[in-house]
């Protein structure tokens, strides 16, 4: 997709969505800003301008998002090595290889993944999420995390995942965009409750606890740009895991979560990276 395009529709990209989905370039979008921080090209001038404002108050944001993505890779490999074979990844973001299914299928070629996101830009690039191994399967749902029932009811979920068997519910760098804590809890509960024992919850979440000044300014920039962002302390983040069994090392800054393994070469960050520079908490837990 060219960044010169102002509007794209689902039909243009071969989607089965019946309604036209407009891609706006007059306001910044969190997924496109995240893509910019990762070094991607699927963003507009307005996204780059907002992202550069973030970098002026939080200069290590690129380090933070790379640490967050590396956590997703490690958590995926750890759970695949523990025998999990199914993922529901919500808040997928613009595809950046290796995507979750590529990581999971490196360990287990038969792994199955359903991606879900409500951003038309992600929909436009969803073909990149459909590159499954022959043994496995991937699918994409254009759905909103605020309507978890609709996501679970999609034919893509029914055709790809067996909800009688353990599923990894992955919501990486997503819940801080749900400002009300009760609403965020309700979303997690609605998605996790139908999943059987042995399923897993993978979360990461931005926080102001590790760099109060810089992170709070980032929150202000997102909110002023029209994207509601709610940073949370560790104690609030921990409430999402109540009733679940946290895997070691528990709730830690994202770059410190290593699960069953050390960093892969593509995940490694400089040893000098600090908790404040990352300012994301991360954790993985198993449903009893």
C-alpha positions in Angstrom: 0.0 0.0 0.0 1.3 3.4 -0.9 1.4 6.0 1.8 -0.1 8.4 -0.9 -3.4 6.5 -0.6 -6.0 8.3 1.5 -8.8 5.7 1.3 -8.7 1.9 0.9 -11.6 -0.5 1.0 -11.9 -4.0 2.1 -12.9 -5.0 -1.4 -9.7 -3.6 -2.9 -7.7 -6.1 -0.9 -9.9 -9.2 -1.5 -11.5 -9.1 1.9 -14.9 -10.6 2.5 -16.0 -7.5 4.5 -19.2 -6.2 3.0 -18.7 -2.6 4.0 -16.0 -0.2 2.8 -13.4 0.4 5.4 -11.7 3.8 5.2 -8.1 4.3 6.0 -7.7 7.8 7.3 -4.5 9.7 7.0 -5.7 12.9 8.7 -5.3 11.6 12.3 -2.5 9.4 13.7 -3.2 5.8 14.5 -1.5 3.8 17.2 -0.9 0.7 15.0 0.8 2.9 12.3 2.8 4.8 14.9 4.0 1.4 16.3 4.9 0.4 12.8 7.0 3.6 12.5 8.8 2.9 15.8 9.6 -0.6 14.5 11.1 0.9 11.3 8.2 -0.1 9.1 6.9 1.9 6.1 3.2 1.4 6.5 2.4 4.8 8.1 1.4 8.3 7.0 3.0 11.7 7.6 0.6 12.3 10.5 1.7 9.1 12.2 5.3 10.0 11.8 4.8 13.5 13.2 3.0 12.1 16.3 5.7 9.4 16.7 8.4 12.0 16.5 6.7 14.0 19.2 6.7 10.9 21.4 10.4 10.4 20.7 11.1 13.9 22.0 9.7 13.1 25.4 10.6 9.4 25.5 13.6 8.9 23.3 13.8 5.2 23.8 10.4 4.4 22.4 11.9 2.4 19.6 13.8 0.3 22.2 10.6 -0.2 24.1 8.5 -1.5 21.2 11.4 -3.8 20.1 11.5 -5.1 23.6 7.8 -5.6 23.6 7.9 -7.5 20.3 10.8 -9.7 21.4 8.8 -10.6 24.5 6.0 -11.8 22.2 8.5 -14.0 20.3 9.9 -15.5 23.5 6.4 -16.1 25.0 5.2 -17.8 21.8 8.3 -20.1 21.6 8.0 -20.9 25.3 4.4 -21.9 25.0 4.9 -23.8 21.8 7.6 -25.8 23.5 5.3 -26.5 26.3 2.9 -28.1 23.9 0.4 -25.4 23.1 -0.7 -25.4 19.5 -3.4 -22.7 19.1 -3.3 -18.9 19.4 -5.9 -16.2 19.4 -3.9 -13.0 18.9 -6.0 -9.8 19.4 -4.6 -6.4 18.5 -2.3 -7.9 16.0 -1.0 -4.7 14.4 0.5 -4.2 11.0 2.3 -7.4 10.0 6.1 -7.4 10.8 8.0 -10.6 10.1 8.4 -12.8 11.9 4.8 -12.7 12.8 3.4 -14.8 15.7 2.5 -17.8 13.5 5.9 -17.8 11.9 7.5 -18.0 15.4 5.0 -20.7 16.6 5.3 -22.8 13.5 9.1 -22.8 13.7 8.6 -24.8 16.9 5.5 -26.7 15.8 4.6 -26.6 12.1 1.0 -27.6 12.9 0.3 -24.5 15.1 -2.9 -22.6 14.3 -3.3 -18.9 14.7 -6.3 -16.5 14.4 -5.4 -12.8 14.2 -7.8 -10.1 15.1 -7.6 -6.3 14.7 -9.9 -3.4 13.9 -7.5 -1.3 12.0 -8.2 -1.1 8.2 -4.5 -0.8 7.5 -4.0 -4.2 9.2 -6.8 -5.6 7.1 -5.2 -4.3 4.0 -2.0 -6.2 4.8 -3.7 -9.3 6.2 -2.5 -11.5 3.4 0.9 -11.4 5.1 -0.7 -13.2 8.0 -1.9 -16.0 5.8 1.4 -17.6 5.1 0.9 -20.7 7.2 2.8 -23.9 6.9 0.9 -26.7 5.1 0.5 -28.5 8.4 -0.9 -25.5 10.3 -3.5 -22.8 9.6 -3.9 -19.0 10.0 -6.9 -16.8 9.7 -7.6 -13.1 10.1 -10.7 -11.5 11.7 -11.5 -7.8 11.2 -12.9 -7.3 14.7 -12.9 -4.9 17.7 -11.6 -6.0 21.1 -14.5 -4.0 22.6 -16.8 -6.7 21.2 -15.1 -9.9 22.2 -18.2 -12.0 21.7 -18.3 -11.0 18.0 -14.7 -12.1 17.6 -15.3 -15.5 19.2 -18.4 -16.0 17.0 -16.6 -15.5 13.7 -16.4 -18.4 11.2 -12.7 -17.9 11.1 -12.3 -18.8 14.7 -14.7 -21.8 14.3 -12.8 -23.1 11.3 -9.3 -22.6 12.7 -9.4 -23.2 16.5 -10.7 -26.1 18.5 -11.9 -24.3 21.7 -12.2 -27.7 23.5 -8.4 -27.7 23.5 -6.0 -25.2 25.1 -5.6 -21.8 23.3 -3.1 -19.0 23.9 -5.0 -15.7 24.3 -2.4 -13.1 23.3 -3.0 -9.4 23.7 0.3 -7.7 23.5 0.5 -3.9 23.9 -3.3 -3.7 23.7 -5.1 -3.2 27.0 -3.5 0.2 27.7 -5.8 1.3 24.8 -8.8 0.3 26.9 -8.9 3.2 29.4 -11.5 1.8 31.9 -10.0 -0.9 34.0 -13.4 -2.6 34.5 -13.9 -2.7 30.8 -10.5 -4.2 30.2 -11.2 -6.9 32.8 -14.5 -7.7 31.2 -12.8 -8.1 27.8 -10.2 -10.5 29.2 -12.8 -12.5 31.1 -15.1 -12.8 28.1 -12.3 -14.1 25.9 -10.6 -16.4 28.5 -13.7 -17.9 30.1 -14.6 -20.2 27.1 -11.1 -21.5 26.9 -10.3 -24.8 28.6 -7.8 -25.6 31.4 -4.3 -25.4 30.1 -4.9 -22.3 28.0 -2.6 -19.4 28.4 -2.8 -15.6 28.7 0.0 -13.5 27.3 -0.1 -9.7 28.1 2.1 -6.7 27.9 1.1 -3.3 29.0 2.7 0.2 29.0 3.4 1.7 32.4 4.4 5.0 33.9 5.8 3.4 37.0 9.3 2.9 35.6 9.7 6.4 34.1 6.9 8.6 35.5 7.9 11.8 33.7 8.6 10.4 30.2 5.8 7.9 30.1 3.2 10.3 31.4 4.1 12.7 28.6 3.7 9.9 26.1 0.2 9.3 27.4 -0.6 12.9 27.0 0.6 12.9 23.3 -1.5 9.8 22.5 -4.6 11.3 24.2 -4.2 14.6 22.5 -3.9 12.8 19.1 -7.2 11.1 19.7 -6.0 7.7 20.9 -7.1 6.9 24.5 -4.1 5.6 26.4 -4.1 4.5 30.0 -0.8 3.6 31.6 -1.1 1.2 34.6 1.1 0.3 37.5 2.3 -3.3 38.2 -0.4 -3.8 40.8 -3.2 -3.0 38.3 -1.6 -5.1 35.6 -1.4 -8.0 38.1 -5.2 -8.0 38.4 -5.5 -9.4 34.9 -3.9 -12.6 36.1 -5.9 -13.3 39.2 -6.9 -17.0 39.3 -4.2 -18.0 36.8 -0.8 -19.5 37.4 2.0 -17.2 36.4 5.0 -18.6 34.6 8.4 -17.7 35.8 9.7 -15.0 36.1 6.2 -13.6 36.8 5.4 -9.9 36.1 8.5 -8.1 34.9 9.6 -5.4 32.5 9.2 -6.9 29.0 12.9 -7.3 28.2 13.3 -9.3 31.5 10.8 -12.0 30.6 12.6 -15.0 29.2 10.4 -17.9 30.0 12.2 -21.2 29.1 14.9 -19.7 26.9 17.4 -16.9 26.3 17.0 -14.4 23.6 17.1 -15.6 20.0 19.6 -13.5 17.9 16.7 -11.5 16.4 15.3 -10.7 19.8 18.4 -9.6 21.6 18.6 -6.1 23.0 21.7 -4.3 24.3 22.7 -5.4 27.8 22.6 -1.8 28.9 18.8 -1.4 28.3 17.1 -0.3 31.5 13.6 -0.9 32.9 12.8 2.8 32.5 13.8 2.7 28.8 11.3 -0.1 28.1 8.4 0.9 30.4 6.3 -2.2 29.5 5.3 -4.9 32.0 4.8 -8.4 30.6 3.7 -11.7 31.9 2.4 -15.1 30.8 0.0 -17.3 32.8 -1.7 -20.7 32.5 -5.4 -21.3 33.2 -5.8 -24.0 35.9 
